[in-house]
Amino acid sequence: MDSNFNNICSYICSPLLITGFLILIISNITKKLYGIITAYAFILTGLTGFIILFLAMQNKSFFNIFSIVPIVILICIIVYLLNVITKYYNKIENKQISRDFDVFSNIFTTIIFLEIVIMYLGSSSNEFKSNGILPKLNVLLLYFLTILGILSIYNINIILNYYTTDGFTVINH
């Protein structure tokens, strides 16, 4: 089970996630919104592929739904973030938002990165290799980071919804 899972993840999911993170880092530096949207699409595809492979490789008697719930919630959070970004696309692109948007976007990017690292570390553990279940510590860390991710997205939504007049950099004469 483990060799097939690792091979498929290394050939399909990992390149998607790595490409998504590279695009996300470059887009955050250059402040290009199209790049950020594209990066999250790559990350979503990689995470979805990981969950599909994880479910396909499960032994029915050892299946533990709580191992993948944080990853499913992360996918939902990213979809929600994409919805919020597209809803306020013009205000973000025209820099008519608070600088705190960048702060919480960077926090959320860090949270996603940490969740992916913890997910991969858990999938390479002996417990996962023997019965296909992520270790409890990894799952608890994923839940904690998921809660932090939800709080970050909540703050991003508040910033974009209520504080779009802060941080104007364009002065109309």
N, C-alpha and C positions, 0 to 999 in steps of 0.2 A: 504494500500500500504506500509506504513512505517514498520509495524511489520513483514511482509513477507520479505521485503528488508533487514531489520536489522537481521532477523533470518538467512537468507541465507548467508549474508555477514559474520555473526559471526561464522557460521559453515563451510563455504567453503573458502571465500576470506581472511578473517583475519588470519586463521592459516597458509595459504600459505605465506602471506606477513610477518608474524612474524617469521616463519621458515626461510624464505629467508633473513631477516635482521639479525637473529642470526647467520646463516651460513656466511653471508657477514662480520659481525663484527669479528667472529673467524678467517675467512680466511684472512682478512686484517691484523690481528695481527700476524698470523703465516705465512703470505705471500704465501699461497697455491693457485695457480691459478685455479686448478680444483674446489676448494670450491667456488671461486669467480664466476666462470661460472655457477655452480650449483645454487648458491644463486640468481643470476640474472634470471635464468630460473624459480625459484620459484616466484620471484617478478613479472616477466612477466605474469605468469599464474594467479596470484592473481589479478593483474591489469586488465587483459583481462576478468576475471570472473566478476570483479566489473563493467566494461563497459557493458558487456552482460546483467547483472542483471539490471543495470541502464536503459538500453534501453528497456528491457522487461517490466519494471515497469512504464514506462512513459505513461502519459495521452497525447494522440495525440495533444490536443488543447494547452497544456502547454509545449510541447517539446521545449527545448532550446539547440541547438547544441553547442553553445559556452561554455556550462558548461562542456562538455566532451572533447572538442578539446585539452586542455592542457594535459589531461590524455592520449589521443591517441598519441600526440606528444611525451610524456614521454616514451610510449611503443616503438615508433620508435627510440628514442634516445638510449634506452637500447638495442634494436636489433642492432643498428649501433655500439654501444660499444662492444657488443659480437662479431661482425664481426671484429672489429679492434683488439680485444684481441686475437681472434683465428688466425688472420693474422700474428701477431707479437708474437705468443705464445712462440716460442723458445727463442727469445731475452728477453722476460719478465722473463721466467723461469730461464734463465742463468744469470739474473741480469745484462744484458748488456744495461741498460737503465739509464736515468737520474733519480735522486731521486725525481725530480719534478713530475714524474708519480705517485708516492705514494701520493703526496700532492693533485694533482688534482683528483685522485681516491677517496680520503677521502672527498674532497669537493663535488664531485658528489654524494657520498653515503649520505652525509648530506642533499643535495638538494632533493634526492629521499625521504629520511625520512620525511623531512618537507612537501613535496608535499602530501605524504600519510596521514600525520597527518591533514593537511588542508582539504584534501578530506573527511576524516572521520568526522572532526568537521562540515564541511558543510552539510554532509548527516545526521547529527543528529540535525540540526537547525530546527526551526519552519517553516521557508520558504520551506525547502525541504520536511518536513512532510506534509505540506498543499498542495503543487502543484508539488513537484518532481523536483524543480529547485534549484541548488546550489546557495547560496547567492552571490551577485555581488562582495563583498569584497573578498570572498574566491576564486572566479574565477579570479579576478585580481591578487591576490597573486600567484595563480597557473600559470598564464601567466608569471609573473615576474620570478618565480623560474624556469619555463621552459626555458626562455631566458638564465638564468644563467647556466642551465644544458647544453644547446647547446654550450655556450662558454666554459664550462669545457671540454666537449667531443671534441670540436675543439682543445683545448690546448693539451689534451691527444693524439689526432691524430698527432699533430705537433711534440710532444715529441717523440712518437714512430717512426714516419717517418723520422725525421731529426736529432734527438739527441740520437740515439741509441748507440753512442760510448761513451757518458758520463757515468760516474758512474761504470766503470768496477770494479768488486770486485775480479775477478779471474785473477791471473797473471800467464801467461804461461812461463815456463822456458825452 
